Amino acid sequence: MSTNMISYAEAITIISNHTQCLPSVKKPISETIGLTLAEDVYAPIDIPGFDQSAMDGYALSIHAKGLHKTYVISGELAAGDHPEGETNPNYAIRIFTGAALPSGFDTVIMQEKTKVENGNLIIEDEQLKAGNNVRLKGAEIRKDSLALKKGTVLSPATIGYLAGMGISEVAVFPTPKVTIIITGNELRQPGQPLDYGQVYDANSYTLSAALRQNGISDIKVIWVKDDLDTLTETLRLALDESHLILFTGGISVGKYDFVLEATQKNDVDLRFYKVKQRPGKPIYFGTKGNTLIFGLPGNPASVLTCFYVYVTKAIDMLSDRHKQHWTKAKLMHKYEKNNSFTHFLKGYSDDKVVSILDAQESFRLSSFAKANCLIRIEESNMVSEAGSTVDVLLLPL
């Protein structure tokens, strides 16, 4: 537990040390996009399950008999047809892409390199060799071979690969159930009239959208007045049904900031409170059992910055994903700090060069609306010269 202000690096380490991957679940493959495999997957069948034509043309048998100049056309096979009866290797069979080759046939000649005269097939490809234009049984994968390793993040291609093997469900690490608790007597919903001193709630919309962008759909949003008893009970109920709880507002030390006290009344273990950073210094992280609790500052830009820097890290660990990736870029213009905090700046990165945007204040989202990255200026870097290398976190589009 840390009750003193800590560094960004220390905060990341504490989150990592107190976040456990969620238990795996079985899901239909149609519901697994972006999720991580929880076990190795082995092929239940050969793919393809038979020697298969790779194009429209004519099936021939030339391995044993050699290539003739002329063949008698005998029959036709489309994809899905089952070759039946005796086949004569001295004949050619009209065949279409994906169709199974009859027994004894080993080659397909594309139709563009043939000519048909009086029911006979004239070969116009002297370079044709046995096995040409045929997908052999098991060419994609053999039965019982390792198809996908545990830890693979499922993409459209991998889901299609599973479907092609006839696999309908797999074990994956799920995304967390999330509760967002919004505090503030001054908040109103968009579309409602504002009285003097009131503001519209942007944070619930921002966080819900960011969570959905992370593949999370099980999201509950609760608006709570600045009242300790109500907030304490709301948190108690959320702890029973959530893997991840996000507070916005109420985490500072003002007269109406009750989040810290509500966590204490619910026996949440404080892991850290306050990080040496701008924006988002009064960020809170705690745990109860395996449930993670983040108290995010109320200012909109602080909320989103802390979400991208810390909450997405926790989500990746809960779901055994590794999406968050800091990279390097050259700073276009000089930047000076007036404190020894880590600064997270909204920026725009283009071809290894990054620019710091205007409107960096914690209450302003206009720069975030234009940003495609966050720039991290370390505590010790009081002056970052133009052309110097900085750390950059590319934001999801």
C-alpha positions as CSV (number, residue, x, y, z in Angstrom):
1,M,0.0,0.0,0.0
2,S,1.2,3.5,-0.8
3,T,-0.2,6.6,0.8
4,N,2.4,8.9,-0.5
5,M,2.5,10.5,-4.0
6,I,4.3,8.0,-6.3
7,S,5.8,8.1,-9.8
8,Y,4.1,6.9,-13.0
9,A,6.5,3.9,-13.2
10,E,5.6,2.9,-9.6
11,A,1.9,3.2,-10.3
12,I,2.2,0.9,-13.4
13,T,4.1,-1.6,-11.3
14,I,1.5,-1.6,-8.5
15,I,-1.3,-2.1,-11.0
16,S,0.6,-5.0,-12.6
17,N,1.3,-6.6,-9.3
18,H,-2.4,-6.5,-8.2
19,T,-4.2,-7.5,-11.4
20,Q,-5.0,-11.1,-12.2
21,C,-6.3,-12.5,-15.4
22,L,-10.0,-13.4,-15.3
23,P,-10.9,-17.1,-15.4
24,S,-11.4,-18.5,-18.9
25,V,-14.9,-19.1,-20.3
26,K,-16.2,-21.1,-23.3
27,K,-17.7,-18.8,-26.0
28,P,-19.1,-19.3,-29.5
29,I,-16.5,-18.2,-32.0
30,S,-18.9,-15.6,-33.3
31,E,-18.5,-13.8,-29.9
32,T,-14.7,-13.9,-29.6
33,I,-13.4,-11.1,-31.7
34,G,-10.5,-9.4,-29.9
35,L,-10.5,-12.0,-27.1
36,T,-7.4,-14.1,-26.2
37,L,-7.3,-17.9,-26.4
38,A,-7.1,-19.5,-23.0
39,E,-5.8,-22.9,-24.4
40,D,-4.1,-24.4,-27.4
41,V,-6.4,-25.4,-30.2
42,Y,-5.7,-28.5,-32.3
43,A,-7.2,-29.3,-35.7
44,P,-10.0,-31.9,-35.4
45,I,-9.8,-32.7,-39.1
46,D,-7.5,-32.4,-42.2
47,I,-7.9,-29.1,-44.1
48,P,-8.8,-29.6,-46.9
49,G,-10.2,-33.0,-46.1
50,F,-9.6,-34.3,-49.6
51,D,-7.5,-33.5,-52.7
52,Q,-9.2,-30.4,-54.0
53,S,-9.2,-28.5,-57.3
54,A,-7.7,-25.0,-57.0
55,M,-9.4,-23.6,-60.1
56,D,-12.0,-24.2,-62.8
57,G,-10.6,-26.6,-65.4
58,Y,-10.3,-30.3,-66.1
59,A,-9.1,-33.1,-63.8
60,L,-6.5,-35.4,-65.2
61,S,-4.4,-38.4,-64.2
62,I,-0.9,-37.9,-65.4
63,H,1.3,-39.2,-62.6
64,A,1.1,-42.8,-63.8
65,K,0.0,-42.4,-67.4
66,G,1.8,-39.3,-68.4
67,L,0.3,-36.3,-70.2
68,H,-1.7,-37.0,-73.4
69,K,-2.5,-34.5,-76.1
70,T,-6.2,-35.4,-76.2
71,Y,-8.7,-36.7,-73.6
72,V,-12.3,-37.8,-73.8
73,I,-14.4,-35.6,-71.4
74,S,-16.3,-37.8,-69.0
75,G,-18.5,-36.1,-66.4
76,E,-18.5,-33.0,-64.3
77,L,-17.8,-32.2,-60.7
78,A,-18.8,-29.0,-58.8
79,A,-17.8,-28.0,-55.3
80,G,-19.7,-30.2,-52.8
81,D,-20.2,-33.1,-55.3
82,H,-19.1,-36.6,-54.2
83,P,-17.3,-38.5,-57.0
84,E,-19.0,-41.8,-57.4
85,G,-18.4,-45.0,-59.3
86,E,-15.4,-46.0,-61.4
87,T,-13.3,-43.3,-63.0
88,N,-11.2,-43.9,-66.1
89,P,-7.8,-42.3,-65.8
90,N,-7.7,-42.1,-69.6
91,Y,-10.5,-39.6,-69.5
92,A,-10.7,-35.9,-68.4
93,I,-13.4,-34.7,-66.0
94,R,-14.8,-31.1,-66.0
95,I,-14.1,-29.8,-62.5
96,F,-14.7,-26.5,-60.7
97,T,-12.8,-24.7,-57.9
98,G,-13.2,-26.4,-54.6
99,A,-14.4,-29.7,-56.0
100,A,-13.0,-33.0,-54.8
101,L,-10.7,-34.8,-57.2
102,P,-11.9,-38.4,-58.1
103,S,-9.7,-41.3,-56.9
104,G,-6.7,-41.7,-59.2
105,F,-6.8,-38.1,-60.5
106,D,-3.9,-35.9,-59.5
107,T,-3.8,-32.8,-61.7
108,V,-6.0,-30.0,-62.9
109,I,-5.4,-28.0,-66.0
110,M,-6.9,-24.6,-66.1
111,Q,-9.7,-24.2,-68.7
112,E,-7.9,-21.3,-70.4
113,K,-5.1,-23.7,-71.5
114,T,-7.5,-26.2,-73.2
115,K,-9.7,-26.4,-76.2
116,V,-12.8,-28.6,-76.6
117,E,-13.6,-30.2,-80.0
118,N,-16.3,-32.8,-80.5
119,G,-16.4,-33.8,-76.8
120,N,-12.7,-34.2,-76.7
121,L,-10.3,-32.1,-74.6
122,I,-7.3,-30.7,-76.4
123,I,-4.3,-29.9,-74.1
124,E,-2.5,-26.6,-74.8
125,D,-0.2,-26.6,-71.9
126,E,3.0,-28.6,-72.5
127,Q,4.5,-27.4,-69.2
128,L,1.7,-29.1,-67.1
129,K,3.1,-31.4,-64.4
130,A,1.5,-33.9,-62.0
131,G,0.0,-32.1,-59.0
132,N,-0.5,-28.7,-60.7
133,N,-3.5,-26.7,-59.5
134,V,-4.4,-29.2,-56.7
135,R,-4.7,-28.5,-53.0
136,L,-3.6,-31.7,-51.4
137,K,-5.5,-33.2,-48.4
138,G,-4.1,-31.6,-45.2
139,A,-2.2,-28.9,-47.1
140,E,-3.6,-26.2,-44.8
141,I,-3.3,-28.3,-41.6
142,R,-3.2,-31.9,-40.7
143,K,-5.6,-33.5,-38.1
144,D,-4.3,-33.2,-34.5
145,S,-1.7,-30.6,-35.4
146,L,-1.5,-27.4,-33.4
147,A,-3.7,-24.8,-35.1
148,L,-3.5,-21.8,-32.7
149,K,-1.5,-21.3,-29.5
150,K,-2.8,-20.2,-26.2
151,G,-2.5,-16.4,-26.0
152,T,-3.5,-15.8,-29.6
153,V,-5.7,-12.7,-29.9
154,L,-8.7,-13.7,-32.1
155,S,-9.0,-11.7,-35.3
156,P,-11.4,-12.1,-38.2
157,A,-8.8,-14.3,-39.9
158,T,-8.3,-16.6,-36.9
159,I,-12.1,-16.9,-36.3
160,G,-12.5,-17.9,-39.9
161,Y,-9.6,-20.4,-39.5
162,L,-11.4,-22.0,-36.6
163,A,-14.7,-22.1,-38.4
164,G,-13.0,-23.7,-41.4
165,M,-12.0,-26.6,-39.1
166,G,-15.5,-27.0,-37.8
167,I,-14.8,-25.5,-34.4
168,S,-17.8,-23.7,-33.0
169,E,-16.6,-22.6,-29.6
170,V,-13.3,-22.0,-27.8
171,A,-12.0,-21.2,-24.3
172,V,-11.1,-17.5,-24.0
173,F,-10.2,-14.9,-21.4
174,P,-13.3,-12.6,-21.2
175,T,-13.5,-8.9,-20.9
176,P,-14.4,-7.5,-17.5
177,K,-17.7,-6.5,-16.2
178,V,-17.4,-2.7,-15.5
179,T,-19.3,-0.3,-13.3
180,I,-18.9,3.4,-13.9
181,I,-19.9,5.6,-10.9
182,I,-20.3,9.3,-11.7
183,T,-20.4,11.7,-8.8
184,G,-21.2,15.4,-8.8
185,N,-24.3,17.4,-7.8
186,E,-23.6,19.8,-10.6
187,L,-24.0,17.3,-13.4
188,R,-26.8,17.1,-15.9
189,Q,-27.4,14.9,-18.9
190,P,-27.1,16.2,-22.4
191,G,-30.4,17.3,-23.7
192,Q,-31.5,18.7,-20.3
193,P,-31.6,22.4,-19.6
194,L,-28.8,23.8,-17.4
195,D,-29.2,26.1,-14.4
196,Y,-26.5,28.5,-13.6
197,G,-23.5,26.6,-12.1
198,Q,-24.4,23.3,-13.7
199,V,-22.5,21.4,-16.4
200,Y,-23.2,18.5,-18.7
201,D,-21.8,15.0,-17.8
202,A,-19.2,14.1,-20.5
203,N,-17.2,11.6,-18.5
204,S,-19.8,8.7,-18.5
205,Y,-20.0,9.0,-22.3
206,T,-16.3,9.2,-22.7
207,L,-15.6,6.2,-20.5
208,S,-18.4,4.1,-22.0
209,A,-17.2,4.7,-25.5
210,A,-13.6,4.0,-24.5
211,L,-14.6,0.7,-22.9
212,R,-16.6,-0.3,-25.9
213,Q,-13.6,0.5,-28.1
214,N,-11.7,-2.0,-25.9
215,G,-14.3,-4.7,-26.7
216,I,-16.2,-4.4,-23.4
217,S,-20.0,-4.5,-23.6
218,D,-21.0,-5.3,-20.0
219,I,-21.0,-1.7,-18.7
220,K,-23.2,-0.3,-16.0
221,V,-23.3,3.5,-15.4
222,I,-24.6,4.9,-12.1
223,W,-25.0,8.6,-11.3
224,V,-24.7,9.4,-7.6
225,K,-25.2,12.6,-5.6
226,D,-22.3,13.9,-3.4
227,D,-23.5,12.0,-0.4
228,L,-21.3,9.6,1.6
229,D,-23.9,7.1,2.6
230,T,-25.4,6.8,-0.9
231,L,-21.9,6.5,-2.5
232,T,-20.9,3.9,0.1
233,E,-23.9,1.7,-0.6
234,T,-23.5,2.1,-4.4
235,L,-19.9,0.9,-4.2
236,R,-20.9,-2.0,-2.0
237,L,-23.4,-3.3,-4.6
238,A,-20.9,-2.7,-7.4
239,L,-18.2,-4.7,-5.7
240,D,-20.5,-7.7,-5.7
241,E,-21.0,-7.7,-9.5
242,S,-18.0,-6.0,-11.1
243,H,-14.5,-6.9,-12.1
244,L,-13.6,-3.2,-12.6
245,I,-15.1,-0.1,-11.0
246,L,-14.4,3.4,-12.3
247,F,-15.2,6.5,-10.2
248,T,-15.0,9.9,-11.8
249,G,-14.9,12.9,-9.6
250,G,-15.0,13.0,-5.8
251,I,-11.5,11.7,-5.3
252,S,-9.8,14.9,-4.3
253,V,-9.8,16.4,-0.8
254,G,-12.7,18.9,-1.0
255,K,-15.7,19.1,1.3
256,Y,-17.9,17.1,-1.1
257,D,-15.3,14.5,-2.2
258,F,-16.4,11.2,-0.6
259,V,-14.9,8.5,-2.9
260,L,-11.8,7.8,-0.7
261,E,-14.0,7.5,2.5
262,A,-16.5,5.3,0.7
263,T,-13.7,2.9,-0.3
264,Q,-12.5,2.8,3.3
265,K,-16.0,2.0,4.5
266,N,-16.1,-0.9,2.0
267,D,-12.8,-2.3,3.2
268,V,-11.1,-1.7,-0.2
269,D,-7.3,-2.0,0.0
270,L,-5.7,1.2,-1.0
271,R,-2.8,0.5,-3.4
272,F,-1.9,4.1,-4.3
273,Y,-3.4,7.5,-4.1
274,K,-1.9,10.4,-6.1
275,V,0.7,10.1,-8.8
276,K,3.4,12.7,-9.7
277,Q,1.8,13.6,-13.1
278,R,0.0,16.2,-15.0
279,P,-2.9,15.9,-15.7
280,G,-4.5,13.5,-13.3
281,K,-2.5,13.8,-10.1
282,P,-5.3,12.7,-7.7
283,I,-5.8,9.3,-9.2
284,Y,-6.7,6.4,-6.9
285,F,-6.2,2.7,-7.2
286,G,-7.5,0.0,-4.9
287,T,-8.5,-3.6,-4.8
288,K,-11.0,-5.8,-3.0
289,G,-10.4,-9.5,-3.7
290,N,-9.8,-9.6,-7.4
291,T,-11.9,-6.5,-8.2
292,L,-10.0,-3.4,-9.3
293,I,-11.2,0.1,-8.3
294,F,-9.9,3.3,-10.0
295,G,-10.8,6.7,-8.7
296,L,-10.3,9.1,-11.7
297,P,-10.2,12.9,-11.4
298,G,-13.3,14.7,-12.5
299,N,-11.8,16.9,-15.2
300,P,-12.6,15.4,-18.6
301,A,-9.1,15.4,-20.1
302,S,-7.7,14.0,-16.8
303,V,-10.3,11.2,-16.9
304,L,-9.4,10.1,-20.5
305,T,-5.6,10.5,-19.9
306,C,-5.8,8.2,-16.8
307,F,-8.0,5.8,-18.6
308,Y,-5.5,5.4,-21.5
309,V,-2.4,5.3,-19.3
310,Y,-3.7,3.1,-16.4
311,V,-7.1,1.6,-16.9
312,T,-6.3,0.1,-20.4
313,K,-3.2,-1.5,-18.8
314,A,-5.4,-3.2,-16.2
315,I,-8.0,-4.2,-18.9
316,D,-5.3,-5.8,-21.0
317,M,-4.1,-7.8,-18.0
318,L,-7.6,-8.9,-16.9
319,S,-8.2,-10.2,-20.5
320,D,-4.7,-11.4,-21.1
321,R,-4.2,-8.9,-24.0
322,H,-1.2,-6.8,-24.8
323,K,-2.7,-3.9,-26.8
324,Q,-1.1,-0.9,-25.0
325,H,2.2,-0.1,-26.7
326,W,4.5,2.9,-26.1
327,T,6.7,3.8,-29.0
328,K,9.2,6.5,-29.8
329,A,9.0,9.7,-31.9
330,K,10.9,12.9,-32.5
331,L,9.4,16.0,-30.9
332,M,8.7,18.7,-33.4
333,H,8.9,21.7,-31.0
334,K,10.6,22.4,-27.8
335,Y,8.7,21.8,-24.5
336,E,9.5,23.1,-21.0
337,K,8.1,22.0,-17.7
338,N,7.9,24.0,-14.5
339,N,7.7,20.9,-12.2
340,S,9.3,17.5,-11.8
341,F,6.1,15.6,-12.6
342,T,5.5,13.2,-15.5
343,H,3.5,15.1,-18.1
344,F,1.0,13.4,-20.5
345,L,0.3,15.7,-23.4
346,K,-2.2,15.3,-26.2
347,G,-0.4,15.1,-29.5
348,Y,-0.5,14.2,-33.1
349,S,2.0,11.8,-34.5
350,D,2.9,11.6,-38.2
351,D,5.7,9.4,-39.6
352,K,7.9,9.2,-36.5
353,V,7.4,12.9,-35.7
354,V,5.0,14.2,-33.0
355,S,3.5,17.6,-32.3
356,I,2.1,18.9,-29.0
357,L,-1.4,20.2,-29.5
358,D,-2.8,23.3,-28.0
359,A,-5.5,23.3,-25.2
360,Q,-3.6,21.0,-22.8
361,E,-5.6,22.0,-19.7
362,S,-7.2,19.2,-17.8
363,F,-10.8,20.5,-18.3
364,R,-10.5,20.7,-22.1
365,L,-11.4,17.9,-24.4
366,S,-11.0,19.8,-27.7
367,S,-7.4,18.8,-28.0
368,F,-8.2,15.1,-27.3
369,A,-10.8,15.3,-30.1
370,K,-7.9,16.1,-32.5
371,A,-5.2,13.9,-30.9
372,N,-4.0,10.5,-32.1
373,C,-1.5,9.9,-29.3
374,L,-0.3,10.8,-25.8
375,I,3.2,12.1,-25.4
376,R,5.0,11.2,-22.1
377,I,7.6,13.7,-20.8
378,E,9.4,12.0,-17.9
379,E,9.8,13.5,-14.5
380,S,13.5,14.3,-14.9
381,N,13.1,16.0,-18.3
382,M,12.5,19.7,-17.5
383,V,13.4,20.7,-21.1
384,S,12.7,18.6,-24.1
385,E,14.4,20.1,-27.2
386,A,12.9,20.0,-30.7
387,G,14.2,16.8,-32.3
388,S,14.6,15.0,-29.1
389,T,13.1,11.5,-28.7
390,V,9.9,11.1,-26.6
391,D,7.6,8.2,-25.6
392,V,4.4,8.1,-27.5
393,L,1.2,6.1,-26.8
394,L,-0.9,5.8,-30.0
395,L,-4.6,6.1,-29.3
396,P,-7.1,3.6,-30.7
397,L,-9.0,5.0,-33.7
